[in-house]
Amino acid sequence: MASTEKQTDSTSPPELSPEAAELQYRDMIQKVARAIAGNRTEDVLPYLGKKYEAKHVEMFIDGNFDKRIDVLIRLMPFVSEDEDFPNFEELAVEFADSQPVAAYEGSSEECDAMLKWLEETQDLTPEQEDTISCQRARYEVERLARENRGAHVRFQELVTIAPTLMPQLDRGDDLTVHLNPITSWSCLKSQKFLDEGEQPPVSVLYYADEEEVRTAMFEPEGQMILERLANIQPCPFSTWRTISDDADAAQLREFVKGLVSLRLIAFS
């Protein structure tokens, strides 16, 4: 009796394992996403269903472009609504035309990229530079608050009772000092955001207070004292006082009272 063999179609692709099929699908999605982000319609066409054509991809890309401009305007209010950037929408269109968005890039990264693009391509005035610096510092505070949610929440709990603990410090109790963990510094180079009589450059601290971003301005001596605290905190007040030799005990206590009222330091 003649033996028979099962015939296979040599042109059929080999059957993939579930893991390999998932990796292949992910690779396809990434290729399509990068092509759409880069406005490369032709690279998307091989993956389209039969009822879709290039015009459908182009409509989708055009819609995404308009949304991209809307996001830049909406999420950059400190710049987009500023009087020194009356042509912000035109700049946003120019940025989006010249800088394809990276696939899977988030809105905050997109806004940071535009701030960098403005600095690199535009002849900015000191006032415009200050506006960009303020917007970037606010983004940094928001990013730190997201990444350090636990530390942020814990400090907000401590700072609510800081005023009630201040008298203990006045009596000489050696309380532990905590600095707000969500902060970002910038330097103002113009008079734009300064009060009358203040002269640039001025150091500005941006910090989280519950769900808000607040600011406080410091002279060089105050910034130095805060940066020393940042390097050693949480620490006993006596330790901070020892290394803050630029200020005497009375000056430091007044400085501390101001920081408590700003909700920048807390005690435990």
N, C-alpha and C positions, 0 to 999 in steps of 0.2 A: 504494500500500500504506500502510495506516495505521501510524504509528509507535507503539511501546509504551514506557511508562515504568515503571521499577521502583517499586513502591509500598512505602512505609515506614510503620511504625506510629508515628504522631506521639506516642503516649502512652509509648513506650519511652524510658528515660533514655539520654542519650548515652553512648557507650562511652568509658570513662576510660583514659587512658594508665597504664602500670604505676606511674609516679611519683605521679600523682594518686590512683590507687587505694590506694597505700600510705599517703599522707597522710590520706585519708578513713578508712582503717582505724585509723590511730593516733589520729585525733580521736575515733572511736567508743570505743576502748579507754579514752582519757582521761576521756571523759564518764561511762562506766560506773564507772571507778575512783573518780572524785570523788563520784558518787552513792552508791556503797557506803560510802565513807569518811564521808559525811555522813548515813548511815542513811536515804537517800531511796529507798525501795523502788519507788515509782511511776515514778521516772525511769529505773529499770533495765528495767522491764517491756517497753518497745518493742524491746529488743535480745535478748529471750529466745527460745530455740527453742520450738517448739510444745508439747513435752512438759513444759515448766517453767512454774510458776505463782509468784504472789507469795509463797506460803508457803516455797518453796524459797529465794528471795532472803532472806527473813526469817531462815530457819534459818542461812544462810551468814553474815549480818550478826551474828546472836547468837553464832555460833561465833567470829567474828573479835573480838567484844567481849571474850569470855572470854580469848582468846589475848592480847589487848592488856593486860589486867590481869596475866596471868601474866608477860608481858615486863617490865612495870614493876616487879613484885616481884623478878624474877630479876636484872634489870640494874641495880637500885638497892639493892644489899645494904647499903651504908653507911647508907642511910636506912630501908629497909624492915625491917631487922633491929635497928634502934637502939631502945633502951629508951625514948627520948623520943618515939617514934612508934608506940605500941602499937596505934593504929587505922589503920595505914598502908593496909591493904587497903580499908577504908571510904573513905579519902581518894582512893585510886586509882580506885575506882568513881565517886566524885563527880566527879573530874577527867575521866574518860573520858565520863561522861554530859554534862558541860557543855562539853567541848572536843573536837569532832570532829577526828580525825586528818587531817592534810593528805594528799592523794593522793601516793603515792611517798615519803612521809616515812620516814626511817630510824629505827631504834630509839634511836640516840643523840639525835637531834633530839626524839623523843618524850619521852625522859627529861628533857632540858633544859627542855622545855616544861612538864613537871610541876613541876620545881623552881621555875621562875618563877611558876607558878600557886600553889604553896604560899606563896611569899613575898608574893604579891599578895592572897591570899584568907584566909590563916590568921593568927591572932594568935600569932606564934611567940615562944618564949622565946629568950634568948641561946644556950642550949644547942642548941636546934633550929636556930637560924641557923648555928651553927658546923658542925653536921652537914651541912646543905645546902651550905655553903661548901666543906667538904671533898669532898663528892661531886662538886660542879661542877668543882673544881680537878682531880680525878682524870680526869674526862671530858675536860678540856682537854688534859691530858698525853697521854691516849690518842689524841686527835684529832691533836695535833701530831706524835706518833710515826708515825701513818699518813701524814700529808701530807708529812713530811720524813724518809722512811725512809732515804734515802741518808746524810743528815747524822747521823741517829741511829746507824746501823751504823758509820759512820766514827769517831764519837766513842767508841763502845764498844770499838773496836779500840785507839784511843789510850789510853783510860783503864786498860786492863789492864797497860800498861807504865809508868804514871805513878809508882808507888812506886819502881821501879828507876831512874828519872831524877831523883828527888828529891835524891839526894846531889850531882848535878851543880849543882843550884840552890844547895845549901849551899856549894859551892866557888866560887860566883860566876859560873857559866856563865849567859848570858842566853838561857834557853830561851823558846820561844814558848808562850804560855798559851792553852788552849782551854777555854771554858766549855760545860758540857752544854747542847746546843741545845734540849732538850725539857724545859721548866720552866714552872711556873705558880705565882704567889703568891696567898696568901689571908691573912686576918687573923682570928685567934681572939679572940672577945669574952668568952668565959666560961672557967671553970676546967676545963671538961669534959675536954679533951684535954691539959691541962698537968700537969707534974710538981709535986710539993709544993714550995712556995716560989716558984713562978713566978706572976706576976701579969699578967692581960690588960691591954691588947691585946698579942698576940704575933704577929709575922710568921712565916708558915710557907711554906716552899718545897717544892713537889711536883715530882718529877722522875723521868724514866725511867732505870731501871737494868736493862739487858737487856730482859726482858719484864715487869718489875715496875714498879709505881709506888711510890716511896719518899718519905719526908718528912724535912725538917730544919728546925729552928726557929732563928731568928736575932734577935739584938738589933738595934736600929735602925742601929748603926754597921756591923755585919756586912752587913746588907741593902744599905746605901749603897755599901760597897766592892764587893759583888757586882754591883750595878746599874751601877757605873762600868765594871767589867770587861765586862759585857754590851754596853755601848755601843761598845767599841773592839776587842773580841776578834775573831779571834785576834791577839795582839800580844806583843811582847817583854815579859818579866817586868819589866824596868827601866821600861818605859812605864807599866805598871800601878802599879808602886811609886811613880812620880813623882806620879801623880794621886791616890794613896791617902794623902794627907798627914795623915789622922786617925790613922793608925797608924805607929809607927816601924818600921824594918826588921825588928827581932826579932819584934815583934808580928805583922807581916804574914806572916813566914815560918811562925810557929806557926799562923796562920789558914789558910795555904796547906796545911800538913800535914793539918789537919782536913778541908779540902775534898777533898784527895786520898783520905783514908780514907773519905769519904762517896761518892767516885766522882762528884764534881761538877765537877772540873777535870782536865785532862790536859795533857801537854806534847809538844812535837815539836822 
